[in-house]
Amino acid sequence: MKSGLNRSLQYWFAISIFILVVISAVSYTFITNLLASSSLVDRSNTVILKLEKMMSVMKDAETSQRGYILTDQDDFLLPYKDAHRNAANLLNQVQQLTASNLYQQHYLAMAKRLLNNENHLLASMIQKEQVRDTIFVDDLRLGKSMMDSLRKAVSKMENQETEILHLQLKDLNRYTSLAPIMIIITSIAAVTVSLLFFLNISKGIDEKETMQKLLESKEKETAEVNLELAAAIEELRSLNEEYLASNESLNESKQNLLTLNNE
C-alpha cells in the first residue's frame, strides 16, 4: 500500500509540474508578446514625434531666415543657427529606429537630401542679405518648393508609421484584453490541479487507513483464533492424559484379574 501511495504521489506531482511548466511557458509567451507590442507602439510614436519635431525645427529655421531678410536684424537668426544640426540629428535617430523598414529608409534618404539642399539654400539667401545682394522671388519659390518636397517625404513616412502603429495598437489591445482571461484560466488551472492533488492524496490516505484498520482487525481475529486453538490443544492434552491414566488403570485391573484366575 505504501508503494502504491508513493506511486500516486509521484504521478500527481509529475502532472502538477507539467501543468506548471505549460502555464509558465504560455504566460511567458503572452507577457513577451505584450511587452514587444508595447515597445513597438512606443517606437512608432517616437518616430512620428521626431519627424514632427524635425519639421518644426525647419519651419522655425525658414521663419528665422525670412525674418532676417525682412528686418536685417541678427537676433532673428538665433533659431536658424542650430536648426540644420538638430534636424539632421532627429533624422539620424529616426533612421536608427526604422532600420528594418526599407520603405522608411527610402524616404529618409530623400528627406536627408532635401534637408541638405534646403539648408544650403537658406544659407545662400542669408549670405546674399549680408552682402546686400539681390534676393529674387525665384529663390523664395525654390525654398518653398524644397520645403514642400521635404514635407511630402516626411508625410509619407508619418503615414507609413501611422499604419504600422494602428496594427501594433490592435495587437496590443488584443493582448491587453486577453490578459484578464489568461489570469483567470491560469488561476483555475492552478486551483484545479491543487484540488485534484489534494483529493487524490486524501483518497490514498483514507485507503491506507482503511487497510490498516482491516489489517488490525485481521490480526485481532488471528490472535483470538490462536488463543482458541491453544485452549483446544490444552483441552486435548488433558483428555489424552485422562485417557492414558484410564488405560493404565484398566491394564492394572486386567493384571489383577489374571492373577486371581491363576490362583
Salt bridges, closest charged atoms under 4 A:
GLU62 OE2 - ARG66 NH2 3.41
ASP72 OD2 - ARG132 NH2 2.76
ASP82 OD1 - ARG85 NH2 3.36
ASP139 OD2 - LYS128 NZ 3.09
ASP148 OD2 - LYS144 NZ 3.02
ASP148 OD1 - ARG151 NH1 2.86
GLU161 OE2 - ARG43 NH2 2.67
ASP171 OD1 - ARG174 NH1 2.96
GLU234 OE1 - ARG237 NH1 2.54
